[in-house]
């Protein structure tokens, strides 16, 4: 017969055993959080450390999109210290209004996130897609940026979305940044010349 102790069956486990297991689990979680820097409370919304955010080749993506898209794609000259950290291109609309949305996301010097979406599609379909809605949400107002009227909409989560038509191209700015940074990206988009096709 083996000298090894028999494992108790589940019915014989007591509350003390379960509490002991939970305490051990909490100690392990505490050690992991302490090792990796833990968590922090950010009442102003999510931020990203610009030095640790991933980088993306915004220029390369926009140049490729300009060669294949049926609309004029622009590359904004963003403020120094802003880093492109994401790019993507997806379809929007169907039939006669079918197009693509070309996106570039930026991390600002303050650690906030902004995204510029460009499309030759229907403005309502672009707004619905970029704000994660089945139908375009109701506009919440307008903002004037250098003489161009941008219509504001509720974005994803608690973000805003600004939309303007620049020479037949739908431009949409969204993100967690302050209004001043929205204005900087909107101005850069307005001032950018279309890329060669």
C-alpha positions in Angstrom: 0.0 0.0 0.0 1.3 3.5 -0.9 2.5 5.9 1.8 1.2 8.9 -0.1 -1.6 10.8 1.5 -5.0 10.4 -0.2 -6.4 13.5 -1.9 -9.6 14.5 -0.1 -12.8 14.4 -2.2 -14.7 17.6 -2.9 -17.3 16.9 -0.3 -14.8 16.8 2.4 -13.2 20.2 1.6 -14.1 22.8 4.2 -14.6 26.6 3.9 -11.2 27.1 5.5 -9.6 25.2 2.6 -11.4 27.4 0.0 -10.5 30.6 1.7 -6.9 29.5 1.8 -6.9 28.8 -1.9 -8.4 32.3 -2.6 -5.7 33.9 -0.4 -3.0 32.1 -2.3 -4.5 33.2 -5.6 -4.7 36.9 -4.4 -1.1 36.8 -3.4 -0.1 35.5 -6.8 -2.1 38.3 -8.5 -0.6 40.9 -6.2 2.9 39.8 -7.0 2.2 39.9 -10.8 0.7 43.4 -10.5 3.6 44.6 -8.4 6.1 43.2 -10.9 4.4 44.7 -14.0 3.6 48.1 -12.5 0.1 47.5 -11.4 -2.9 49.6 -12.6 -3.6 53.2 -12.4 -6.7 55.3 -12.2 -7.1 57.8 -15.1 -10.2 60.1 -14.6 -9.4 62.1 -17.8 -9.8 59.1 -20.0 -7.3 56.6 -21.5 -3.8 57.8 -22.3 -0.9 56.2 -24.0 2.8 56.8 -23.2 4.0 58.1 -26.6 7.4 56.5 -26.1 6.0 53.0 -25.7 3.2 53.1 -28.2 3.7 51.0 -31.4 4.6 52.9 -34.6 3.0 52.6 -38.0 4.2 53.6 -41.5 1.5 56.2 -42.1 3.3 57.7 -45.2 3.6 54.3 -46.9 0.0 53.3 -46.2 -1.4 56.6 -47.4 0.8 56.5 -50.6 -0.4 52.9 -51.3 -4.0 54.0 -50.7 -3.6 57.1 -52.9 -2.6 54.8 -55.9 -5.6 52.5 -55.5 -8.5 54.6 -54.0 -11.0 56.4 -56.3 -10.7 59.6 -54.3 -7.9 62.0 -53.4 -6.0 60.8 -50.3 -4.2 63.4 -48.2 -1.3 63.0 -45.7 -1.6 65.6 -43.0 1.5 67.3 -41.6 0.8 66.6 -37.9 2.6 68.5 -35.0 6.0 67.5 -33.9 5.9 64.7 -31.3 2.8 63.0 -32.7 3.4 59.4 -33.7 1.4 57.4 -36.1 0.5 54.1 -34.4 -2.1 52.4 -36.6 -3.2 52.3 -40.2 -6.0 50.4 -41.9 -8.2 50.4 -45.0 -11.7 48.8 -45.1 -14.7 48.8 -47.4 -17.7 51.0 -46.7 -21.1 51.1 -48.4 -22.4 49.0 -51.2 -23.5 49.4 -54.8 -23.1 53.0 -56.2 -21.9 54.3 -52.9 -19.2 51.6 -52.3 -15.8 52.9 -51.4 -13.1 52.4 -48.8 -12.1 54.2 -45.6 -8.4 54.9 -45.1 -7.5 55.4 -41.5 -4.4 56.6 -39.7 -4.3 56.8 -35.9 -1.9 59.1 -34.0 -0.7 59.3 -30.4 -0.3 63.0 -29.5 2.4 64.4 -27.3 -0.1 64.5 -24.4 -0.6 60.7 -24.8 -4.1 61.0 -26.3 -5.3 59.1 -29.4 -6.7 60.7 -32.6 -7.6 59.0 -35.8 -8.1 60.6 -39.3 -10.4 58.6 -41.6 -10.7 59.5 -45.3 -13.3 58.1 -47.7 -14.9 58.7 -51.1 -18.1 57.0 -49.8 -21.4 58.4 -48.6 -20.9 60.6 -45.6 -23.7 59.0 -43.6 -22.3 55.5 -44.2 -18.8 56.6 -43.3 -20.1 58.2 -40.0 -22.1 55.1 -39.1 -19.1 52.8 -39.8 -16.5 55.0 -38.0 -18.7 55.5 -34.9 -19.7 51.9 -34.7 -23.4 52.4 -35.4 -25.9 50.6 -37.6 -27.3 54.0 -38.7 -25.6 57.4 -38.7 -26.1 59.1 -35.3 -27.7 62.5 -35.0 -25.3 65.4 -35.3 -24.6 67.3 -32.1 -23.4 70.6 -33.6 -20.8 72.2 -35.8 -17.3 73.5 -35.4 -15.5 76.0 -37.6 -11.9 75.2 -38.4 -10.2 77.8 -40.6 -13.4 78.6 -42.5 -14.4 74.9 -43.0 -17.5 73.6 -41.2 -17.0 70.3 -39.4 -20.2 68.6 -38.2 -19.9 66.9 -34.8 -21.3 63.5 -33.8 -21.0 61.2 -30.8 -18.2 58.7 -31.4 -17.4 55.3 -29.9 -17.5 55.2 -26.1 -17.4 58.8 -24.9 -15.4 60.1 -27.9 -16.4 62.8 -30.4 -16.3 62.6 -34.1 -15.8 65.6 -36.4 -16.8 65.2 -40.1 -16.2 67.5 -43.1 -16.4 67.3 -46.9 -13.1 68.4 -48.4 -13.4 68.5 -52.2 -15.7 65.6 -52.3 -13.8 63.5 -49.8 -15.3 62.7 -46.4 -12.8 63.5 -43.6 -13.6 62.2 -40.1 -11.5 62.9 -37.0 -12.2 61.0 -33.8 -10.5 60.0 -30.6 -9.9 60.8 -26.9 -7.9 64.0 -27.4 -8.8 67.6 -26.4 -10.6 70.0 -28.7 -7.3 71.8 -29.4 -5.7 68.6 -30.7 -8.9 67.8 -32.8 -8.4 71.3 -34.4 -4.7 70.6 -35.1 -5.5 67.4 -37.0 -8.5 69.0 -38.8 -6.3 71.9 -39.9 -3.5 69.6 -41.0 -6.0 67.6 -43.1 -7.4 70.8 -44.7 -4.0 72.1 -45.5 -2.6 68.8 -46.9 -2.4 68.5 -50.7 -3.8 65.3 -52.3 -1.1 62.7 -52.8 0.0 61.7 -56.3 -2.0 58.8 -57.8 
